[in-house]
């Protein structure tokens, strides 16, 4: 009995230390991302100022360099935003009963400009189902998947079909299908790993964190995510999410991985 109590106390003490270290790392990540964004914004601002003030003939001689500078600043900014989303997906957020359609509406609203610029055709056939989860995280999940479907259209007008079904097992199945460039079978698992990108570097802009963040969000909600695809035939990203979660399944600050 004494050993049991001592082991329980030691486990709790180790758990408290890990939780404190986790909070410190999250705070460090927040500060780091905030501090890194400031100089990137400054670079973007001064590039604009230089282009405004510099003589047009001189600007022609450095046009390539200026375009590369602008693109690099955008890439850094995009990477920082993706890192922020990936880190936030690990944090405990309030789980509540939410509407699936509402999460999609929020995702599509965030992508309004992207959809308009790409002239994307979005077909939404989602049931008015309810599930238990974090509304901001699920909106981020669907936003990432729809944005990918638009991004990897292969130069064609993006066509994205979104459907959902409710199973008798108490699960909601969501499918986001596109008619884009597709993915080779050997890469279907790798795409969910952080910083793993299948498209050649520079061919399609991205950070390699979007799908990793999606998998993290889905797993926190007790669901599964996978992809069915083949090159030049489009992709289908499938997500299953439980409609209900027991108190033991709801993510908490308690560290369970150890």
C-alpha angles and dihedrals in degrees: 000000000000092000091048092053092045092049091048091051091047090049092050092048091051090047091052091050091050092049090051092048089049091053091048091051091049091050091048091050091050093050092045094050092046093049093046093051093058097065091043090056089048091053091050091048095049093046087057091047092050092050090051097048104034120095112264093234092051091046090057091060093055098034094116093049092049092050091050090049092051092047092049091051091050091049092051091047091049092049092051091050090050092048090051092052092047092051094046090052088066094055125096111253130180112278116211142151108287138171117252091214090053091056090052092047089054092048093049092047090055089050095046095113094042091051092048095048092049093042085229121184110223119191112193118192102162124152120235091251129154128221139172116253150086111308096205093049095048091048088052090049094054092040091056093048095047092045090053091050089054095043097051097049093121095235093305125114102278115247115190124181118194121191137167136194133189116224128207088243090071095258133127116218118202125188125191109190130182139178096228136121095302129211131264115248094244091060100049094098097038094059091074093056118099114266093002109136125179099190114084113266110272095011093094122016115240147120103229092239103093099085093037087057090048092054091048092052093046093049091049087056093051094251141118134240130193141155132235114195151128132200116282092001101084132246138267117207110198125197129183120194129179115243091217135029128198118233089256091056096052110101114250138173089266110112109228103165093088 
